[in-house]
Amino acid sequence: AVVFSANALFAVILAKFLNHEPWNVVKWLAVCIGMLGISLFVFETGVPEKNALCAIGIMSLSSFCFAFSVCFTKRVVNRYGALFFMGMSSVVGALLIMPFAVMSLPANVSAVFAVSWRVLLYIVLVGTLLAYSLYYLGIKHSSVFMASMCFLLKPVLACFFAWLWNGDVMNVWTFSGMVGIVLALALTAYCQLTGRQSEVVSQVRD
């Protein structure tokens, strides 16, 4: 979740060329502070091993692909609607992954499903349906920069719920990362607010 949140950096770069969203100092400052906060989470349990660094590289590629999809979604979501676009992307994605899912099914699939159906139901209804519906609606009514930066909240909320429900202890790396992310999101909100104010002034002048 921590590494995947770095898609904000790729999204800001790609949005310049795919969505014509301008760069400015405040945006880059917010991204850099957010990336610094994310990097502090990586060192929460010590120095990453070689296997972990390899996994970080793979997840970084995944983040780039997701950032590209966010930029593309922003270009077409107003044409098709957030829910329709989310539904079609989910259906097509499910059909593509279905053969691999069938091949990896356990022999006692019915017994596994009988035990884990509640968790699966939560993942389908809340973690997928509700979460991505809200996310696509957010993309429709905001910029790529804003939508991507909100992903930085994932490790913050994960740490909070881990502390609240599991009694996990947060160390100085965790707290420092959370502070950096909150500061980055504050700059993001400021950038979004000033951008909308500029649009209103431009419309009034026209």
Buried (B, 14 or more C-beta within 10 A) or exposed (E): EBBBBBBBBBBBBBBBEBBEBEEEEBBEBBBBBBBBBBBBBBBBEEEEEEEBEEEBEEBBEBBBEBBBBBBBBBEEBEEEEBBEBBBEBBEEEEEEEEEEEEEEEEEEEEEEEEEEEEEEEEEEEEEEBEEBBEBBBEBBEBBBBBBBBBBBBBBBEBBBEBEEEEEEEBEEBBEBBBBBBBBBBEBBEEBBEEBEEEEEEEEEEE
